[in-house]
């Protein structure tokens, strides 16, 4: 009898606390608040962003008209925008609410956005977020940069396809190739952001990517660890590698076609350090 009374008293005090904790956890989770629990919207602005990559980059202020600040205050040009209203806005909001946080791969504080989204209910803006479409990262108030799940069955790919329709990415790559091919074999300078910091060095000028080879390990490590938005001015002879279509008896990994510089002159134009921002890292 005493044991039953003890259990009853224990449950009386413990259960409300457990329920309250679970409610607080679900109700205050910033990710769920700005994704799954986003209120009904009737308008979404989809804004194209491109990093400022010119000789004026050293002095460019992201607060100027026509520019937008990335999370670490790196300047981005505001490109063409699309306004979704009514059912179109609701459909994109449904895809946004279905996003799932990647709990296994934590995002760093770095984000190189290509889109900005603004969700509205009437005249009230509910949320502004920056999106790196292919690296599966978004920004959220109070969190900063968040990585979302991106397996073949994850909702993110439906969201990605809504932002970048099929064929548009391949079309942009083809336009980049057509623009760069006349420069092959000639010396030129390109300002671009480091986009690959794993084993090789690759920069992007906002439209396409160029590999950089012949950089010694010490210099490579130095460049890769400068910061999130590391803009380089690379001067050298542009070259192009054409992927071979010849079939081989052995299964070997072939390099895709790509533009590259071999042992170019490299100048650091600008670096933005995300550690200076006030938002906490995810």
Secondary structure, DSSP 4 states (H G I P E B T S, - for coil): -HHHHHHHHHHHHHHHHHHHHHHHHHHH-HHHHHTTTPPP-SEEEEEEEEE--SGGGGT--TTSTTEEE-TT--EEEEEEEEEEETHHHHHHHHHHHT--B-SSS---S----SEEEEEEETTEEEEEEEEETTTTEEEETTTEEEEB--STTSTHHHHHHHHS-TTHHHHHHHHHHHHHHTTTTSEEEEEEEEEE-SSSEEEE-SS-EEEEE---HHHHHHHHTS-SEEEEEEEEEEEEEPPP----SS--PPPPPEEEEES-EEEEEEEE-GGGSSSPP-
